[in-house]
Amino acid sequence: MGTVDKALSLLDFFSERRPEIGLSDLTRLAGYDKATVLRLMTSLANRGFVEQDRKTKVYRLGPSLLRLANVREMTIPSKASARPVLEHLSVESGETVHLFLLAKDYLEPIDFIETSAHATRVHMDAGERISLHASASGLACLAFMRVEESERILQGRLERFTNHTITDVSTLQKCLKKVRSEGIAESDRGFEEEVFGIAAPIFSPDRLPVGSIGIATPHTRMTDSFRQKARALTQQAAMDITRAWGGSIPTQAGALQ
C-alpha cells in the first residue's frame, strides 16, 4: 500500500460514533507503527484534512473535507435534488429512510431521516460505510453492477456482521438473481441485529447503479402488509431519484419498470 493510500485509509476510522481518535488508538486500528501514523497524520493536518485538539491531542476531521464535499455537491447536486423524495418516503413509511452513494466496494451515506413516529427506531451513523453483501442497499447495487465487478466483490472477504449475514457465494448469487427480477432488495438482520432493510437501486445514464434508497425498520415491525407498502414506496422513490439525476433504468430491473 502506497503512502497516499495509507494516509487516506486513516480517515476511514473516523465516524459519527468515533469522531475523535488519539494517536495510540489510531495506531492500533490501522496496524501501522506509531511513527508512521504520526507522520501521515501530520501530513493530513498540514493540508487541513484532519486537525488536532491542542489540549487533548486527539484528532478529528478537518475543514478541507467539508470544502471538498461542498464542491462535490455544487457540481453534482445529488443530495439537494433527492431530499424531497427522501422526505416523502419518510412521511409515507413512518420509518427511518436513507440515501447511499456507491463507492466501489461499499456505500457511503449522503442523507437520511430518522423517524419520529416511533420511540423505537433505527439509528443511522453519518460516517459509517455500508457493506454490499450484507445490506439491502448493498445487494440492490450489487445485483446491477457489471458482472466482473460483482464477481470480484463476491470472491473477496465477506464479513459476517450478525448471525443472519449471508456469506455463502452461491446463496448470495441466488439473492442477486431475485433482486434483478424484482428490482428491489431485502435484508433481514444481515447488517445489524434486529434491523430489516428494504432498498432499491438508483441508476446513472449508462444504466449502472450509482447508489440506493431504502427503508430501515426494527425487525419486529416488519409485517406482511407493511412490507408490501414499503417495497412499493421504495421502488417509486428509486425511480424518482434516478430520473432526477438523469439516469436510466435497465430493462432487467424487474418491477422498477
Salt bridges, closest charged atoms under 4 A:
ASP12 OD1 - ARG129 NH2 2.79
GLU20 OE2 - ARG60 NH1 3.28
ASP25 OD1 - ARG28 NH2 3.71
GLU51 OE2 - ARG60 NE 2.85
ASP53 OD2 - ARG60 NH1 3.47
GLU87 OE2 - ARG83 NE 3.26
GLU95 OE2 - HIS118 NE2 3.59
GLU95 OE2 - ARG221 NE 2.77
ASP105 OD1 - ARG152 NH2 2.58
GLU108 OE2 - ARG129 NE 3.17
ASP111 OD1 - ARG83 NH1 2.77
GLU114 OE1 - HIS123 ND1 3.17
ASP125 OD2 - ARG17 NE 3.71
GLU149 OE1 - ARG152 NH2 2.92
GLU159 OE1 - ARG157 NH1 3.68
GLU182 OE1 - ARG231 NH2 2.91
GLU186 OE2 - ARG227 NE 2.74
GLU186 OE2 - ARG231 NH1 2.79
ASP188 OD1 - ARG189 NE 3.04
ASP188 OD1 - HIS219 ND1 2.83
